[in-house]
Amino acid sequence: MRGEVILLNRNIVIEGDMTSNDWHGQFLTTDTILLDTSGNPVDFKGSTNLKNVEFYKMGQANNEKAAIRFD
């Protein structure tokens, strides 16, 4: 799932799903390259700005499944 939030003026809590798996959730920002309709590569650069955001029941300690990742 992906989404875009433009402007919010209140605190946000992102809560992991405790029923689906062992690591409950991740917040991921990444770069990717896709091909357009002509077959030319298009580079998409990911960026994230967070303020007053709480991550609750997310990720695992000491491994690659952190709550917040930048790949």
CORTA-V170736 format. One record per residue. N is the residue number from 0. D_FIRST is the distance of its C-alpha to the first C-alpha in Angstrom with 1 decimal. Layout:
N/D_FIRST ; N/D_FIRST
This chain:
0/0.0 ; 1/3.8 ; 2/6.9 ; 3/10.6 ; 4/13.3 ; 5/16.8 ; 6/19.3 ; 7/19.6 ; 8/22.9 ; 9/22.4 ; 10/21.3 ; 11/17.7 ; 12/16.9 ; 13/13.6 ; 14/14.4 ; 15/13.4 ; 16/13.6 ; 17/17.1 ; 18/17.3 ; 19/14.9 ; 20/16.2 ; 21/18.5 ; 22/16.3 ; 23/14.3 ; 24/11.4 ; 25/11.0 ; 26/10.3 ; 27/10.4 ; 28/12.1 ; 29/13.3 ; 30/15.5 ; 31/15.3 ; 32/17.9 ; 33/17.4 ; 34/20.4 ; 35/21.3 ; 36/23.2 ; 37/26.4 ; 38/25.1 ; 39/25.3 ; 40/22.8 ; 41/20.7 ; 42/19.7 ; 43/16.7 ; 44/17.3 ; 45/14.8 ; 46/16.2 ; 47/15.6 ; 48/18.2 ; 49/18.2 ; 50/21.1 ; 51/21.8 ; 52/18.5 ; 53/18.9 ; 54/16.7 ; 55/18.0 ; 56/18.0 ; 57/15.7 ; 58/16.5 ; 59/19.9 ; 60/23.0 ; 61/24.8 ; 62/22.4 ; 63/19.5 ; 64/16.9 ; 65/17.3 ; 66/15.3 ; 67/15.0 ; 68/15.0 ; 69/16.0 ; 70/16.2
